[in-house]
Amino acid sequence: MKKTNHLIDTLAGAIQKSNHQCADYVNPLEQSAIVAITDQKGIILYASQNFCKISKYTAEELIGKDHCITNSGYHSASFFKNLWATITTGKTWRDDVCNRAKDGSLYWVDTNIVPFLDDWGTPYQYMTIAIDITNRKKAEKTLLKSNELFRKLFDHSPAAFSIRGMHDGKFITVNDNFLKLFGFSSKQDVIGKSPVELKIISSSEESEIRSILRDKEVAKNIERISQTKNGDKIWVSTTLIKLEINNKLCVLAATIDITKQKNEEEHLALLAAIVESSDDAIISKSLDGTISSWNKSAERLFGFTEKEAVGKNISMIIPPECVSDEKIIIEKLCNNEFVNQYETVRNKKNGEHFYVSLTVSPMKNHAGKIIGVSKIARDITSRKKLFDNSPAAFAIRGMNDGKLMNVNDTFLELFGFSSEQDVIGKTCIELKIISASEESEVRSILQEKEVAKNIERISQTKNGDKIWVSTSFSKLEIN
């Protein structure tokens, strides 16, 4: 292309000096250029093979016509008026021209029109010498669209974009989100200054980044603590790309605020440490029952290692008769009901059944949708054994309705009942174990205290015998 342009310029100068020298240049020029000769009115007298090839007209179809035959309609009337005003004064005209071929396709040519002058300096013929630049024009159009797209992305991206010089480090331009992220009022506060000057980055971090970019074209997701204009510390993640703008080596930086993410990571790490060090078995699972986490205490309690448990179904530790409990728990959570100290039975790896108290919480995603369940399991076998086998009479009843929910054998023996069926679902007043006034007194005490110890009173057995008893009450939440 450079050789052809040089040849055109040389030819144009030669024609201006002497028409007789033109022939020396036309033949070699035709090998790479599109050539046409017209008379002073613009009628085509000669069309080269390259002219015929690009226009898809034969020489016979072109000769005798003017260049309107290839007019695409792209250029204005003033464009051609300027063309004629230039060449009729004996000057060479040059510009990019969009033409239309015989089949309707468009093509672009870098066009030179050189006047042939007579002895009085008046043009009598014109030589058109052109180079096909269609591909270049397409590339320019693509680049223009690409530049427009880049500008839109740069200006409207949610990321903080900036461009600065590679060597001096000074900002050339920034987008509005950059100003917002770092707390600046306008671009004038930033442009022409370096991030070190603005305290966005430390000099040691800047040196580290320069070192990375010496070896790489792109440096992705560099996480660090940055500083805003008012001194606030924020976590950011920056991706840097080297690029050349107007022959100047620059750095494009895309920065996002990850402070919330880092805080969440720190919070999760703290929670993970708490979970791992907890004395209680803590298990999480998806809604379909697949175990997703299993802490050390769960390993000790159930006998399964984390590797053996994670990915398996929670049913591996649930006896068949308790499977329905699991469905009830999930339904309660989905209805925003809290499940606290739910007492049930679970399996160990060795097949042993044991009693546990479960506290169950929903796991929700950012949209608030329940995606899983977290369980805290505590072994209450010893407590259950103490309850069932204790020499003391144990009973559990509802705080509001006062009805008995569970009693041990010692309770039945003390008050003379044959079986649990005789007492479960009934109140102590109904069973005449306690008077209505004494019941009111106990309730009054428990409204203010969690525990009421050693309340001595006269009670009554099933057969009417009077006995002295000492009773301690403790409030607790079950299911």
C-alpha positions in Angstrom: 0.0 0.0 0.0 2.8 2.4 0.9 4.6 1.6 -2.4 1.4 2.2 -4.4 0.8 5.6 -2.6 4.4 6.6 -3.4 3.9 5.7 -7.0 0.7 7.7 -7.2 2.3 10.7 -5.7 5.3 10.4 -8.1 3.0 9.9 -11.0 0.9 13.0 -10.1 4.0 15.1 -10.0 5.2 13.7 -13.3 1.9 14.5 -15.0 2.0 18.0 -13.7 5.5 18.4 -15.3 5.1 16.5 -18.5 2.4 14.3 -20.0 5.0 12.3 -21.9 6.4 10.8 -18.7 3.0 9.3 -17.7 3.3 6.1 -19.8 6.4 5.2 -17.7 4.2 5.0 -14.6 0.8 3.8 -15.9 1.8 0.2 -16.8 3.4 -0.7 -13.4 0.6 1.2 -11.6 -2.1 -0.9 -13.3 -0.7 -4.0 -11.5 -1.9 -2.7 -8.1 -4.1 0.2 -8.7 -7.5 1.0 -10.3 -6.9 3.3 -13.3 -9.3 5.3 -15.6 -8.8 8.1 -18.0 -11.6 10.6 -18.9 -11.9 13.6 -21.1 -12.4 17.1 -19.8 -16.2 16.4 -19.4 -15.6 13.2 -17.4 -16.4 10.7 -20.1 -14.4 7.5 -19.6 -11.9 6.9 -22.4 -10.0 4.1 -20.7 -10.8 1.6 -17.9 -8.1 -0.7 -16.5 -8.7 -4.4 -15.7 -8.7 -3.6 -12.0 -11.4 -1.0 -12.6 -13.5 -3.6 -14.4 -12.9 -6.2 -11.7 -14.0 -4.0 -8.8 -16.9 -2.4 -10.5 -18.0 -5.7 -12.2 -18.6 -3.8 -15.5 -16.8 -4.7 -18.7 -14.5 -2.1 -20.4 -17.1 -1.8 -23.1 -19.8 -1.0 -20.6 -17.6 1.7 -18.9 -16.1 3.5 -21.9 -18.3 6.3 -23.2 -20.0 6.7 -19.8 -19.1 9.1 -17.0 -18.3 8.1 -13.4 -22.0 8.4 -12.5 -22.3 4.8 -13.6 -20.6 3.8 -10.3 -22.2 6.6 -8.1 -23.4 5.0 -4.9 -25.5 8.0 -3.7 -23.4 8.0 -0.5 -21.8 11.4 -1.2 -23.5 14.8 -1.3 -23.7 17.1 -4.4 -21.2 19.5 -2.7 -18.7 16.7 -2.4 -18.6 16.4 -6.2 -18.8 20.1 -6.7 -15.6 20.5 -4.7 -14.0 17.7 -6.8 -14.7 19.5 -10.1 -13.7 22.8 -8.7 -10.3 21.4 -7.7 -9.4 19.4 -10.9 -10.6 22.1 -13.4 -8.1 24.5 -12.0 -5.3 21.9 -12.7 -4.9 20.7 -9.2 -4.9 17.0 -8.1 -7.9 16.0 -6.0 -7.7 13.2 -3.4 -10.3 11.7 -1.1 -12.0 8.4 -0.1 -15.0 7.6 -2.4 -17.8 5.1 -1.9 -18.9 3.6 -5.2 -21.5 1.0 -6.3 -20.6 -2.0 -8.4 -22.9 -3.4 -11.2 -24.3 -6.0 -8.8 -25.3 -3.3 -6.3 -22.5 -4.0 -3.8 -20.6 -1.0 -2.3 -16.8 -0.6 -2.4 -14.5 2.1 -1.1 -11.5 3.5 -3.0 -8.8 5.9 -2.0 -9.0 8.1 -5.1 -6.6 10.5 -6.8 -7.7 12.5 -9.9 -4.8 14.0 -11.8 -5.4 16.6 -14.5 -3.5 16.3 -17.9 -2.7 19.9 -18.8 -2.1 21.4 -22.3 0.5 24.0 -23.1 -1.7 26.7 -21.7 -2.1 24.8 -18.4 -5.7 23.9 -19.1 -6.9 20.3 -18.3 -7.9 18.3 -21.3 -8.0 14.8 -19.7 -8.1 13.4 -16.2 -6.5 10.2 -14.9 -8.2 8.5 -12.0 -5.8 6.4 -9.9 -7.5 4.5 -7.0 -6.7 1.9 -4.4 -9.3 -0.5 -3.0 -9.8 0.3 0.7 -13.1 -1.5 1.3 -11.6 -3.8 4.0 -10.0 -0.8 5.7 -13.3 1.0 5.8 -15.1 -2.0 7.2 -12.4 -2.3 9.9 -12.7 1.4 10.7 -16.5 1.0 11.0 -16.0 -2.0 13.3 -13.5 -0.1 15.3 -15.8 2.9 15.6 -18.6 0.7 16.8 -16.1 -0.9 19.2 -15.0 2.5 20.5 -18.6 3.6 21.0 -19.4 0.4 22.8 -16.2 0.8 24.9 -17.2 4.4 25.8 -20.8 3.3 26.8 -19.4 0.4 28.9 -16.8 2.8 30.4 -19.3 5.5 31.3 -22.2 3.3 32.4 -20.6 0.3 33.9 -21.4 -0.4 37.6 -17.7 -0.9 38.1 -15.4 2.0 38.8 -13.4 2.5 35.6 -10.3 4.5 35.2 -7.5 5.0 32.6 -4.1 6.3 33.6 -0.7 6.5 32.1 1.5 3.5 32.4 4.7 5.5 33.0 3.6 8.5 35.0 0.6 6.8 36.7 -1.6 9.9 36.3 -5.3 9.6 35.7 -6.4 10.4 32.1 -10.1 9.8 32.7 -12.5 8.1 35.1 -16.2 7.3 35.1 -18.9 8.5 37.5 -18.8 5.3 39.5 -15.1 5.8 40.2 -15.9 9.2 41.7 -18.8 7.7 43.7 -16.7 4.8 45.0 -13.8 6.9 46.2 -15.9 10.0 47.3 -14.7 12.6 44.8 -17.0 15.4 43.5 -15.8 15.8 40.0 -13.3 14.5 37.5 -11.2 17.6 38.0 -10.4 16.3 41.5 -8.8 13.2 40.0 -7.5 13.8 36.4 -3.8 14.6 36.2 -3.1 13.1 39.6 -1.8 9.6 40.5 -3.7 7.2 42.8 -0.8 7.4 45.3 -1.3 11.2 45.5 -5.0 10.6 46.1 -4.2 8.0 48.7 -6.3 5.4 46.9 -3.3 3.1 46.8 0.0 3.0 48.8 3.3 3.5 47.0 4.3 -0.1 47.8 1.1 -1.5 46.3 1.7 0.7 43.2 5.2 -0.7 42.8 3.8 -4.2 43.1 1.2 -3.5 40.4 3.8 -2.1 38.1 5.9 -5.1 38.6 3.0 -7.4 37.7 2.2 -5.4 34.5 5.8 -5.6 33.3 5.3 -9.3 32.8 1.6 -9.4 32.0 -0.9 -7.7 29.8 -3.7 -8.3 32.2 -3.7 -8.6 36.0 -7.1 -10.0 37.3 -8.9 -9.6 40.6 -6.2 -7.9 42.8 -7.9 -7.6 46.2 -6.7 -4.9 48.6 -7.8 -2.4 51.2 -8.2 1.1 49.6 -9.1 4.5 51.0 -11.7 7.0 50.0 -11.3 10.7 49.9 -12.7 11.1 53.5 -10.4 8.4 54.8 -12.8 5.5 55.0 -11.2 2.1 54.4 -12.8 -0.1 51.8 -12.1 -3.5 50.3 -11.8 -3.4 46.5 -11.0 -5.9 43.7 -9.3 -4.5 40.7 -8.6 -5.9 37.2 -5.8 -4.1 35.2 -5.3 -4.2 31.4 -2.5 -2.6 29.5 -3.6 -0.8 26.3 -2.3 1.8 23.9 -4.2 5.0 23.4 -3.0 7.6 20.9 0.5 6.0 20.9 0.6 6.2 24.7 0.9 3.1 26.9 -1.9 3.2 29.4 -3.6 1.1 32.1 -7.4 0.5 32.2 -8.6 -0.4 35.7 -12.0 -1.9 36.6 -12.6 -1.7 40.3 -15.5 -3.1 42.4 -16.3 -2.6 46.0 -16.1 -6.0 47.9 -16.3 -4.6 51.4 -19.6 -6.3 52.1 -18.4 -9.6 50.6 -15.2 -9.4 52.8 -17.3 -8.6 55.9 -19.5 -11.6 55.1 -16.5 -13.8 54.6 -15.1 -12.7 57.9 -18.4 -13.3 59.6 -18.7 -16.8 58.0 -15.2 -17.6 59.0 -16.0 -16.7 62.6 -19.2 -18.7 62.5 -17.3 -21.7 61.0 -14.8 -21.5 63.8 -17.6 -21.3 66.4 -19.4 -24.3 64.7 -16.2 -26.3 64.5 -15.3 -25.7 68.2 -18.9 -26.1 69.5 -19.6 -28.9 72.0 -22.9 -29.5 70.3 -23.3 -31.4 67.0 -24.1 -28.9 64.3 -25.3 -30.2 61.0 -26.6 -28.4 57.9 -28.6 -30.0 55.1 -30.5 -29.1 52.0 -34.3 -29.3 51.8 -34.1 -32.7 50.2 -32.1 -34.0 53.2 -28.6 -34.0 51.7 -26.0 -33.2 54.4 -23.8 -30.3 53.5 -21.8 -29.7 56.7 -20.9 -31.9 59.7 -18.7 -30.6 62.6 -16.3 -32.4 64.9 -19.0 -32.8 67.6 -21.3 -34.4 65.1 -18.5 -36.9 64.4 -18.2 -37.7 68.1 -21.9 -37.9 68.7 -23.0 -40.0 65.7 -19.8 -41.8 65.0 -19.7 -40.9 61.3 -16.7 -38.8 60.0 -17.3 -35.6 58.0 -16.2 -37.5 54.8 -18.7 -40.3 55.5 -21.6 -37.9 56.2 -21.4 -35.0 53.8 -23.3 -35.7 50.6 -25.3 -38.5 52.2 -29.0 -38.2 53.2 -29.9 -37.2 56.8 -32.0 -40.4 57.0 -28.8 -42.3 57.8 -29.1 -41.1 61.4 -32.9 -41.2 61.7 -34.8 -44.3 62.9 -37.6 -45.4 60.5 -40.3 -44.6 63.1 -39.0 -40.9 63.3 -38.8 -40.2 59.6 -42.2 -38.4 59.7 -40.8 -36.0 62.3 -38.4 -34.7 59.8 -41.2 -33.7 57.4 -43.1 -32.0 60.2 -40.0 -30.0 61.1 -39.5 -28.8 57.5 -43.2 -27.8 57.2 -42.9 -25.8 60.4 -39.8 -23.9 59.2 -41.4 -23.2 55.8 -44.3 -21.6 57.8 -41.8 -19.4 59.7 -42.3 -21.4 62.9 -39.3 -21.8 65.2 -38.3 -25.4 66.3 -36.5 -25.3 69.6 -35.4 -28.2 71.8 -37.3 -30.8 69.9 -36.7 -34.1 71.7 -36.5 -37.2 69.6 -34.4 -40.4 68.9 -31.4 -40.7 66.5 -29.1 -43.5 65.4 -25.3 -43.8 65.8 -23.1 -45.4 63.3 -23.0 -48.6 65.4 -26.8 -48.8 65.3 -27.3 -47.6 68.9 -30.4 -45.5 69.5 -30.1 -42.4 71.7 -32.1 -39.4 72.7 -31.3 -36.0 71.3 -32.7 -32.5 71.8 -32.8 -30.6 68.4 -32.8 -26.9 67.7 -33.6 -26.3 64.1 -33.2 -23.1 62.1 -33.8 -22.3 58.4 -31.0 -21.4 56.1 -32.0 -18.6 53.7 -30.5 -17.2 50.5 -30.1 -13.4 49.9 -33.7 -13.3 48.5 -35.0 -14.7 51.8 -35.9 -18.1 50.3 -35.3 -21.1 52.6 -32.7 -23.3 50.9 -31.8 -25.6 53.8 -31.8 -26.4 57.4 -29.3 -26.1 60.2 -29.6 -28.4 63.2 -28.0 -28.3 66.7 -28.2 -31.7 68.3 -27.5 -32.4 71.9 -27.3 -35.8 73.5 -30.0 -35.9 76.3 -29.8 -39.7 76.9 -28.4 -39.2 80.4 -31.1 -36.7 81.2 -33.8 -39.0 79.9 -32.3 -41.9 81.9 -32.3 -39.5 85.0 -35.9 -38.6 84.2 -37.1 -42.1 83.8 -35.0 -43.8 86.6 -34.8 -41.0 89.1 -35.9 -41.7 92.7 -37.6 -38.2 92.4 -41.1 -37.9 90.8 -40.5 -36.1 87.5 -43.3 -34.5 85.4 -43.5 -32.2 82.4 -46.6 -30.1 81.8 -47.7 -27.2 79.7 -47.1 -23.8 81.1 -50.4 -22.3 79.7 -52.9 -25.2 80.0 -51.2 -27.0 82.9 -51.8 -30.4 81.3 -49.3 -33.2 82.0 -47.2 -34.2 78.9 -44.8 -36.8 80.4 -44.2 -38.4 83.8 -41.8 -41.0 85.1 -42.5 -44.2 87.0 -41.6 -42.7 90.4 -44.4 -40.0 89.8 -47.0 -42.7 89.1 -45.8 -44.7 92.2 -45.8 -41.6 94.5 -49.3 -40.5 93.5 -50.8 -44.0 93.2 -51.5 -44.1 89.4 -51.2 -47.4 87.4 -50.1 -46.0 84.1 -49.2 -42.8 82.1 -52.7 -43.0 80.4 -54.2 -42.1 83.8 -52.5 -38.7 84.0 -51.3 -37.6 80.5 -53.5 -34.8 79.1 -54.9 -33.9 82.5 -54.1 -31.2 84.9 -52.7 -31.6 88.5 -55.9 -29.8 89.7 -58.1 -32.4 87.9 -56.1 -35.2 89.5 -56.3 -33.4 92.9 -52.5 -33.4 93.3 -52.6 -29.7 93.9 -55.3 -27.2 94.8 -56.4 -24.4 92.5 -55.0 -21.8 94.9 -51.6 -23.5 95.1 -51.6 -23.8 91.3 -52.2 -20.0 91.0 -49.4 -19.4 93.5 -46.9 -21.5 91.5 -47.9 -19.7 88.2 -47.4 -16.4 89.9 -43.9 -17.4 91.0 -43.0 -18.7 87.5 -44.1 -15.5 85.8 -41.1 -13.8 87.5 -38.6 -16.6 87.8 -37.3 -19.4 85.6 -36.9 -21.7 88.6 -38.9 -22.1 91.8 -37.1 -24.4 94.3 -38.3 -26.6 97.2 -41.9 -25.5 97.5 -43.3 -27.6 100.4 -47.0 -28.4 100.6 -49.5 -31.1 101.4 -50.5 -33.1 98.3 -53.0 -35.9 97.7 -52.7 -39.3 96.1 -55.2 -41.0 93.9 -56.8 -42.9 96.8 -57.1 -39.7 98.9 -54.1 -40.1 101.2 -52.4 -36.8 102.3 -48.7 -36.6 101.8 -46.1 -33.9 102.4 -44.0 -33.1 99.2 -41.2 -30.7 98.3 -41.4 -29.6 94.6 -39.0 -27.7 92.4 -40.3 -26.1 89.2 -38.1 -25.2 86.1 -39.4 -23.5 83.0 -38.2 -24.9 79.7 -39.2 -24.9 76.0 -40.0 -28.2 74.3 -40.9 -28.5 70.6 
